[in-house]
Amino acid sequence: MRHHVYILKQSKHRDRPYVIDLQNNLLSDLGTRLVAPLQRLASVNAGEIIDELMPILTIGGEDFVLLTQEAAAYPIKGLGHAVADLTSQASVLTNALDRLVG
């Protein structure tokens, strides 16, 4: 579901345990979803964060940076369970995508 955060079934990067689904729900019949990784804020160099492209989001009381510039199609079968619904942050997420491709 769009704007939901998912744990990855096979995460190779300890500081990137989650991805956020950025794809329109009308395209739910596809076998992939457009997702972007979320990296723990503590592991990111603050000088590398571009505010509107890489917003900071809180999940389970921990801050993460949305790496919009690394968005990619990801197989649905590789997504684990949803851990958060960030629909309330829809405008922030859409602005980040617009900054990337707009």
C-alpha positions as a printed NumPy array, in Angstrom:
array([[  0.   ,   0.   ,   0.   ],
       [  1.214,   3.454,  -0.883],
       [  2.978,   5.317,   1.929],
       [  3.297,   2.177,   4.045],
       [  6.684,   1.201,   5.425],
       [  7.74 ,  -2.416,   4.973],
       [ 10.445,  -4.476,   6.522],
       [ 12.557,  -6.216,   3.907],
       [ 12.569, -10.006,   4.007],
       [ 16.262, -10.017,   3.094],
       [ 17.962,  -6.794,   4.119],
       [ 21.694,  -6.741,   3.401],
       [ 22.267,  -3.374,   5.086],
       [ 21.763,  -3.187,   8.864],
       [ 21.07 ,   0.545,   8.742],
       [ 18.401,   0.152,   6.023],
       [ 15.854,  -2.285,   7.417],
       [ 12.832,  -0.654,   5.75 ],
       [ 11.498,   0.658,   2.472],
       [  8.517,   2.894,   1.86 ],
       [  6.042,   2.178,  -0.917],
       [  5.683,   5.234,  -3.167],
       [  3.573,   3.694,  -5.946],
       [ -0.038,   4.527,  -6.734],
       [ -2.396,   1.859,  -5.398],
       [ -4.216,   1.762,  -8.756],
       [ -1.234,  -0.222, -10.06 ],
       [ -1.601,  -3.027,  -7.527],
       [ -1.751,  -5.715, -10.239],
       [  1.946,  -5.242, -11.039],
       [  4.436,  -7.651,  -9.494],
       [  6.622,  -4.801,  -8.301],
       [  6.235,  -1.64 ,  -6.265],
       [  8.2  ,   1.605,  -6.478],
       [  9.971,   1.814,  -3.137],
       [ 12.738,   3.895,  -1.585],
       [ 14.976,   2.797,   1.271],
       [ 14.877,   4.336,   4.719],
       [ 18.256,   4.657,   6.416],
       [ 18.797,   5.231,  10.111],
       [ 19.54 ,   8.924,  10.65 ],
       [ 22.383,   8.09 ,  13.023],
       [ 24.271,   6.406,  10.155],
       [ 23.927,   9.287,   7.675],
       [ 26.348,  12.189,   7.375],
       [ 24.157,  15.214,   8.122],
       [ 25.988,  17.255,   5.482],
       [ 24.764,  14.884,   2.768],
       [ 21.062,  15.343,   3.509],
       [ 19.135,  17.44 ,   0.985],
       [ 16.078,  18.486,   2.994],
       [ 13.285,  18.346,   0.409],
       [ 14.704,  15.301,  -1.376],
       [ 15.613,  13.34 ,   1.735],
       [ 13.055,  14.041,   4.479],
       [ 13.531,  12.651,   7.961],
       [ 10.698,  10.354,   9.019],
       [ 10.021,   8.759,  12.393],
       [  9.178,   5.058,  12.522],
       [  8.699,   3.309,  15.835],
       [ 10.285,   6.201,  17.693],
       [ 13.447,   6.148,  15.562],
       [ 14.42 ,   8.692,  12.902],
       [ 15.153,   7.576,   9.344],
       [ 16.195,   9.426,   6.196],
       [ 14.189,   8.697,   3.049],
       [ 16.67 ,   8.021,   0.25 ],
       [ 14.361,   9.137,  -2.538],
       [ 17.256,   9.231,  -5.01 ],
       [ 17.57 ,   5.442,  -4.628],
       [ 13.929,   4.674,  -5.46 ],
       [ 13.501,   1.564,  -7.579],
       [ 11.042,  -1.133,  -8.547],
       [ 11.134,  -3.956,  -5.995],
       [  9.358,  -7.334,  -6.175],
       [  6.307,  -7.489,  -3.935],
       [  7.341, -10.962,  -2.776],
       [ 10.489,  -9.41 ,  -1.233],
       [  8.496,  -7.14 ,   1.037],
       [  7.774,  -8.294,   4.557],
       [  5.015,  -7.001,   6.793],
       [  4.071,  -3.345,   7.097],
       [  5.49 ,  -1.638,  10.184],
       [  4.052,   1.856,   9.717],
       [  1.535,   3.869,   7.729],
       [  2.919,   7.286,   6.776],
       [ -0.128,   8.425,   4.817],
       [ -0.229,  11.446,   7.116],
       [  3.127,  12.443,   5.553],
       [  1.817,  12.141,   1.972],
       [  2.659,  15.728,   1.023],
       [  6.252,  15.363,   2.276],
       [  6.674,  12.099,   0.364],
       [  5.14 ,  13.499,  -2.836],
       [  7.327,  16.602,  -2.605],
       [ 10.426,  14.415,  -2.302],
       [  9.437,  12.5  ,  -5.457],
       [  8.696,  15.743,  -7.266],
       [ 12.119,  17.067,  -6.307],
       [ 13.668,  13.942,  -7.834],
       [ 11.736,  13.723, -11.093],
       [  9.839,  17.012, -11.383]])
